[in-house]
Amino acid sequence: MFGTAKHKPLVGLDIGSSSIKSVELKGTKQGYELVSFGLEPLAQDTVVDGAIMDAPLVAGAIGTIFDRQEIKTRAVATAVSGHSVIVKRVSLPVMTDEELYDRIQSEASQHIPFDISDVNLDYQLLDSAESQMDVLLVAVKKDKILNHTNVLAQAGKTPTVVDIDAFALQNCYEVNYDPDPSQTVALLNIGASVMNINIVRGGAPLFTRDVSVGGNQYTDALQKELDLSYEDAERLKKGEAVAGVNEEHRGTILRSVSDILILEIQKTFDFFRATASGENIQRIYLAGGTSRVPGLVDLLREEFALPVEELYPFRKIVINPGRHNEDQVRELAPRLAIAVGLALRSFDTP
């Protein structure tokens, strides 16, 4: 959203709460091909609710990924999310581009709960009718962007694009799924500490929300209820067996946390329906490491009575079997969706 990248090689770099993910793509006559991908775990509390707390450690992890994957490109596209990010869809009278540019500051000040001088502001015209035009307003606190760009600079990288997690996820979805312009779907990226929700119709975002819930809640609940180490709780969350823990007890704890996530999704969907008359969500796509928590997909299907599937970020991206192990790519796929969406910014057209 902030910065431009026109056919310039970029590495998509997703700095999450539990790990850093990188994806590098190249354009081919057939479309896109995977060049490299990497994942570097982060210690607890290194990144908290999207804020980088330990800059040297994160910079070091970024360096490790670039070294291990032998990435030569220094230019990076990254993304932010959380409470410092505001996305609003507003309706305005039809006006020229120049008039809209002049109007946007005063319009933003009415919708954004921060001082306008403290934010980076961007906007995009979505569609227009005879008398009304829909504009997407995006504001991110400057210190949030600096928190990321300073760390990238510390790692010797050039922050060329700073996007929004929810939009990077949408970018990944659009390229891989060729969405039907009439179909409304919910894209959910469930990470360790934040869940990004983006409801889109075709290629147009209708409603975007970040919720501070995610995989860490499962780990915390398992640790507390079963008196486990962090490592054992993480293994249980991923569906692995841990000595002395029966399946039924684990399932009950996972279900209690899944219910909290589902309640937040339900609240978001209800608010969306109340503000977007006549819109009905027809499908849910899941991404993020937490999307594979045992039982979550089935619960979502049961709760919302909708098709629910894992978003595969390499559906239309060639994976050369001579360079990459496709099983490994599929194993990591949900965690790489944001990084894929960011890497695709290399191919933005003017």
C-alpha positions in Angstrom: 0.0 0.0 0.0 2.9 2.3 0.8 5.6 2.4 -1.9 5.6 1.2 -5.4 7.2 -1.8 -7.1 6.9 -2.1 -10.9 8.5 -5.3 -12.2 11.3 -4.9 -9.7 12.6 -8.0 -8.0 11.3 -8.1 -4.4 11.5 -10.6 -1.6 8.2 -11.1 0.3 9.0 -11.0 4.0 6.3 -11.7 6.5 7.5 -10.8 10.1 5.1 -12.7 12.3 4.9 -13.4 16.1 6.3 -16.9 15.9 8.4 -16.8 12.8 9.7 -14.9 9.8 8.7 -16.2 6.4 10.3 -15.3 3.0 9.2 -16.0 -0.5 10.9 -15.1 -3.8 9.2 -15.5 -7.1 10.1 -14.9 -10.8 7.9 -14.2 -13.8 7.8 -16.8 -16.6 5.8 -17.1 -19.8 3.4 -19.4 -17.9 3.0 -17.0 -15.0 5.0 -17.3 -11.8 7.6 -19.7 -10.5 8.9 -20.2 -6.9 12.6 -19.2 -6.6 13.1 -19.6 -2.9 11.2 -19.8 0.4 12.3 -19.8 4.0 11.1 -19.8 7.5 13.0 -18.8 10.6 11.4 -19.4 14.1 11.4 -16.6 16.6 11.6 -16.9 20.4 8.6 -16.0 22.5 7.9 -12.3 22.9 10.3 -11.3 20.1 7.3 -9.9 18.2 4.2 -9.1 20.3 0.9 -8.2 18.6 2.7 -7.2 15.4 5.3 -5.0 17.2 8.9 -5.9 17.0 10.3 -6.0 20.6 13.8 -7.3 19.9 15.1 -5.6 16.8 18.6 -7.1 16.8 17.2 -10.7 17.1 14.7 -10.1 14.2 17.4 -8.5 12.1 19.6 -11.5 12.7 16.8 -13.9 11.8 16.2 -12.0 8.5 20.0 -12.2 7.7 19.9 -16.0 8.5 17.0 -16.5 6.0 18.7 -14.6 3.2 22.0 -16.4 3.8 20.4 -19.8 4.0 18.3 -19.3 0.8 21.2 -17.5 -1.0 18.9 -14.5 -1.7 20.8 -11.8 -3.6 17.9 -9.3 -3.8 18.0 -6.7 -1.1 14.6 -5.0 -1.9 11.9 -6.3 0.4 8.1 -6.1 0.5 6.7 -6.5 4.1 3.4 -5.9 5.8 1.9 -4.7 9.0 -1.4 -5.4 10.9 -3.0 -4.8 14.2 -4.5 -1.9 16.1 -2.2 0.7 14.4 -3.7 -0.2 11.1 -7.1 1.3 10.1 -8.9 0.3 6.9 -12.2 2.1 6.0 -14.4 1.9 3.0 -16.2 5.3 2.5 -18.7 6.6 0.0 -18.2 10.0 -1.5 -19.8 12.1 -4.2 -18.3 11.5 -7.6 -15.3 13.8 -8.2 -12.2 14.1 -10.2 -8.8 12.6 -9.2 -7.6 16.0 -8.2 -10.6 16.8 -6.1 -10.4 13.4 -4.4 -6.7 14.0 -3.6 -7.6 17.4 -2.0 -10.6 15.9 -0.1 -8.9 12.8 1.3 -7.1 14.4 4.2 -10.3 15.9 5.7 -12.3 12.8 5.0 -9.7 10.6 6.7 -9.7 12.7 9.8 -13.3 11.9 10.3 -12.8 8.1 10.1 -9.4 7.6 11.7 -9.0 7.6 15.5 -5.4 8.9 15.3 -3.9 12.3 14.6 -3.5 12.6 10.8 0.0 13.9 11.3 0.9 10.6 13.1 -0.1 8.3 10.2 0.8 7.4 6.6 -2.3 7.6 4.6 -3.2 5.9 1.3 -6.4 5.4 -0.6 -7.8 3.6 -3.6 -10.9 4.1 -5.7 -12.9 0.9 -5.7 -15.8 1.7 -7.9 -18.1 4.5 -8.8 -21.8 4.9 -9.9 -23.5 8.0 -11.3 -23.4 10.0 -8.2 -21.4 8.0 -5.6 -17.9 6.6 -5.5 -16.5 4.0 -3.0 -13.0 4.8 -1.8 -10.8 2.5 0.4 -8.9 4.5 3.0 -5.9 3.0 4.7 -4.0 4.6 7.6 -1.0 3.2 9.4 0.7 4.9 12.3 4.2 6.1 11.3 5.9 4.5 14.3 4.4 1.1 13.3 6.0 1.4 9.8 9.3 2.6 11.3 9.3 -0.3 13.7 9.5 -2.6 10.6 11.6 -0.5 8.2 14.3 0.2 10.8 14.7 -3.5 11.5 15.0 -4.2 7.8 17.6 -1.5 7.4 19.4 -3.0 10.4 19.4 -6.3 8.5 20.9 -4.6 5.4 17.7 -4.8 3.4 15.8 -2.1 1.5 12.1 -1.8 2.6 10.5 -1.0 -0.8 6.9 -1.8 -0.1 5.0 -1.8 3.2 1.6 -3.4 2.7 -1.2 -4.6 5.0 -1.4 -8.3 5.9 -5.0 -8.5 4.9 -4.3 -7.1 1.4 -1.2 -9.3 0.9 -3.5 -12.3 1.7 -6.0 -11.0 -0.9 -3.3 -10.5 -3.5 -2.3 -14.2 -2.9 -5.9 -15.3 -3.3 -6.6 -13.3 -6.4 -3.6 -14.6 -8.3 -4.2 -18.2 -7.3 -8.0 -18.5 -7.5 -9.2 -16.1 -10.3 -12.2 -15.0 -8.1 -15.6 -14.8 -9.5 -16.6 -11.1 -9.5 -20.0 -12.0 -8.1 -18.8 -14.3 -5.2 -18.2 -12.9 -1.7 -15.6 -14.9 0.3 -14.0 -14.5 3.7 -10.2 -14.7 3.8 -8.8 -15.6 7.2 -5.2 -15.5 8.1 -4.8 -17.0 11.6 -1.3 -16.4 12.9 0.2 -16.8 16.3 -1.1 -13.6 17.9 -3.3 -11.9 15.2 -6.1 -13.0 13.0 -6.6 -11.0 9.8 -10.1 -11.1 8.3 -10.7 -9.7 4.8 -14.1 -10.1 3.2 -13.9 -9.6 -0.5 -16.2 -9.7 -3.5 -14.2 -10.7 -6.6 -11.1 -8.4 -6.3 -12.7 -5.7 -4.1 -12.2 -5.7 -0.4 -15.6 -5.1 1.4 -14.6 -5.3 5.1 -11.3 -5.8 6.8 -10.6 -6.4 10.5 -7.6 -7.6 12.6 -8.4 -9.4 15.8 -5.8 -10.1 18.6 -6.4 -13.8 18.9 -4.4 -16.7 17.4 -2.3 -19.7 18.0 -0.7 -18.5 21.1 -4.0 -18.8 22.9 -4.0 -22.5 22.2 -0.5 -22.9 23.5 -1.2 -20.9 26.6 -4.4 -22.9 27.4 -2.6 -26.3 26.9 0.3 -25.2 29.1 -1.9 -24.0 31.9 -4.5 -26.8 31.9 -2.1 -29.6 31.4 0.9 -28.2 33.3 3.2 -28.6 30.2 6.3 -26.9 28.9 5.9 -24.4 26.0 7.5 -26.9 23.6 5.1 -29.8 24.6 2.1 -27.5 24.3 3.2 -26.4 20.8 3.6 -30.1 19.8 0.1 -30.9 21.1 -1.4 -27.9 19.2 0.1 -29.2 16.0 -1.5 -32.6 16.5 1.5 -34.5 17.8 1.3 -36.9 20.7 2.8 -36.0 24.1 3.3 -38.7 26.8 0.6 -38.6 29.6 -1.9 -36.5 27.6 -5.0 -38.2 26.4 -6.7 -37.3 23.1 -10.0 -36.4 24.7 -8.5 -33.9 27.2 -6.5 -32.2 24.5 -9.5 -32.0 22.2 -11.6 -30.3 24.9 -9.0 -27.6 25.5 -8.5 -27.0 21.8 -12.2 -26.8 21.3 -12.6 -24.1 24.1 -10.0 -21.9 22.3 -11.5 -22.6 18.9 -14.8 -21.4 20.3 -13.2 -18.0 21.1 -11.8 -17.6 17.6 -15.2 -18.6 16.1 -17.0 -16.1 18.3 -14.7 -13.3 16.9 -15.3 -14.4 13.3 -19.0 -14.6 14.0 -19.0 -11.0 15.4 -17.1 -9.8 12.3 -19.5 -11.5 9.9 -22.5 -10.1 11.8 -21.1 -6.6 11.7 -20.3 -7.0 8.0 -23.8 -8.1 7.2 -25.3 -5.3 9.2 -23.3 -2.7 7.3 -23.3 -4.3 3.8 -27.0 -4.9 2.9 -27.7 -7.9 0.7 -24.1 -9.3 1.0 -23.8 -13.0 1.9 -20.5 -14.8 2.5 -20.3 -17.9 0.3 -17.0 -19.5 1.2 -14.2 -19.2 3.7 -10.5 -19.6 2.9 -8.0 -20.2 5.7 -4.3 -19.4 5.9 -1.8 -19.0 8.7 -0.1 -21.6 10.8 -3.0 -21.8 13.3 -5.4 -22.8 10.4 -4.2 -26.4 10.9 -5.1 -26.7 14.6 -6.9 -30.1 14.8 -10.7 -29.8 14.5 -10.8 -26.1 13.6 -11.8 -26.5 9.9 -14.6 -28.9 10.9 -15.8 -26.5 13.6 -15.9 -23.6 11.1 -17.9 -25.7 8.6 -20.3 -26.7 11.3 -20.7 -23.2 12.8 -21.2 -21.2 9.5 -22.7 -24.0 7.3 -20.3 -22.8 4.5 -17.6 -24.5 2.4 -14.3 -24.0 4.3 -10.9 -24.8 2.7 -7.3 -24.1 3.2 -6.0 -21.4 0.8 -3.1 -22.9 -1.2 -0.7 -20.0 -2.1 1.1 -22.0 -4.8 -2.0 -23.1 -6.7 -1.0 -21.1 -9.8 2.7 -20.8 -9.0 5.1 -23.3 -10.6 7.2 -25.4 -8.2 10.2 -26.8 -10.0 10.7 -30.3 -8.5 14.4 -30.1 -9.3 14.7 -27.1 -7.0 12.1 -27.7 -4.3 10.4 -30.5 -2.4 6.7 -30.0 -3.1 5.8 -32.0 0.1 7.8 -29.5 2.2 6.2 -26.6 0.4 2.7 -28.0 1.0 3.6 -28.5 4.7 4.5 -24.9 5.1 2.0 -23.5 2.7 -0.6 -21.9 5.1 2.2 -20.0 6.8 3.6 -18.7 3.5 0.4 -17.1 2.1 1.2 -13.5 3.3 4.8 -13.8 2.0 3.5 -15.0 -1.4 1.1 -12.1 -1.6 4.0 -9.7 -0.8 6.4 -11.3 -3.3 3.7 -10.8 -6.0 4.1 -7.1 -5.5 7.2 -7.5 -7.7 4.9 -7.8 -10.7 2.6 -4.8 -10.0 1.8 -2.9 -13.1 1.7 0.9 -13.3 
